Amino acid sequence: MIYADNAATTKLNKEAFEAMIPFLLEFYANASQPYSFSRKAKRALKDARRTIAGCINAEPEEIYFTSGGTESDNWAIKNFCPQTDIRHIITSPIEHHAILNACKSISYNSQLSLLSVDSKGIVSEKSLLEIFTRPREVVASCKNTLVSVMLANNEIGTIQPIKELCEIAHSHGAYFHTDAVQAVGHIPIDVKDLGVDMLSASAHKFNGTKGIGFLYIKKSLGIIQAFHNGGMQENGLRAGTENVASVVAMAYALKSNCDNMNKNISHLKLLEDAVISILDKEHIDYLRNGINQLPGNVNLSFKGVEGEMLLHRLDLKNICVSTGAACDSQNQKATHVIEAIGVPDEYKYGTIRISFGFENTMEEAKVIANALVSIIKCSGNNTCSKRQKILYTRLS
Ligand code: PLP
C-alpha cells in the first residue's frame, strides 16, 4: 500500500508511541491530584508544554492543550472575546470547515466579512485593508474584531502572508488568529515573528495521535474566554482531566519533526518534482493548484477527468490520495477551495491531492505518477461510467 494522504492524517511516530506508554500503564495518575503518585504526570505535562513552546518560539504558559484542530479553531473563533460582545470576524473563503462552520454558528451576534483570494490561493492583503476602511457605521456595533487566516491551506498547500496580514489587523486594532494545523511540524514557525495572537495546531497532522492538539494564546491576550467550564486545568480556560499520554506523544512527535525539518523538506521537494516531471514527460494535461506550497503537497486538476474516478482507480492499485471533487451521479462538485480559486470547469472536477510524508520514497512517488499517467491515458473520454460508479461504490 502507498499512503500519500498525509494532509488528512499522519502515521504515529514510533518513539512518540513508546514515550506515551508509561503514562497509560504506569504513571496513570490524574495530573491534578496533590499526592506524589501524580508527580510524574504533572512533570510530563510541564515538560511537554515547554518542548512544544520551544518548537514555535512561544512561552510554555501560552500553550493550551485541546482535543485537536477543530476544538482550537472553535475556541479561537467563538470565545476570543466575551460571548455577549457583538464581534466582527474577518476570514477567507478557503479556510477549513472548522473555521467556516464555527463562524456560521455565531452569526446571530457577529458580523462576518470574507477576504479575497487569488487564483493561486493567496489571501489578498488589499482586501483586508479595504474591509478596515469601510464606512464606520457598517461595523460600528462590533466591539471586537478578529481576523482568522490559515497559515497553510489543507487542500492546495498555499502558505499565506500571515505576518503581513497580522500587521494590518493589529494596526487597525483587531486580533489575529491563524489555523496552522497543516503547517506546524512541517515548516518553521515563530509566533513572535509572525505576531499572531492565537494559533491552532493538531498532533495527528505531525505524527502525533488523533484527538489532541493545542491553541497558542499570546500572554497579553487578556480578552480570551474559557472554551468550556469545569475544573482549573489549563489555567481555568480549558477544563477537563488532561490527556497526559497523548500530550507526551504530541511533544515528542513535534520535536522530532522540527529537528528533522530541513532534511524532510528537501526530501519532499524531490518527491513533488518527480511526480511533476513524469506527468510533463507524458504530456498529461493538468494544472498544479496553489503556489508556495507546503512541502509534499501536490494538488492537481486534470483536464476532462473525474477526480473521484482517479481516486478509486488509484485505490484499486493500493494508492491512497484525496480528491478535490466528488462525482455523485449527475452532480459534480468541486471543493470550496477549488471553487474559490477559480479552477476552470474543464479541470476542476479532475482534482486530486497527493500529500507526501517524510516516509514516502522516491520509488513510491514514481509509482503514483505512472499510475496516474496510465489511468488518464486509458480513461477514454475520462468520465465515470455507470458501471465504474457501481464498482467504486461497492469498493468504498
Ligand atoms: N484546520 C485544518 C487546516 C485542517 O486541515 C484540519 C484537519 O484536516 C483541521 C483544522 C481540523 O483538525 P482536527 O482533525 O485535529 O480536528
Residues whose N, C-alpha, C, O or C-beta is under 5 A from the ligand:
A	BS01	PLP	A7 A8 G68 G69 T70 H96 A98 A152 N154 D179 V181 Q182 S202
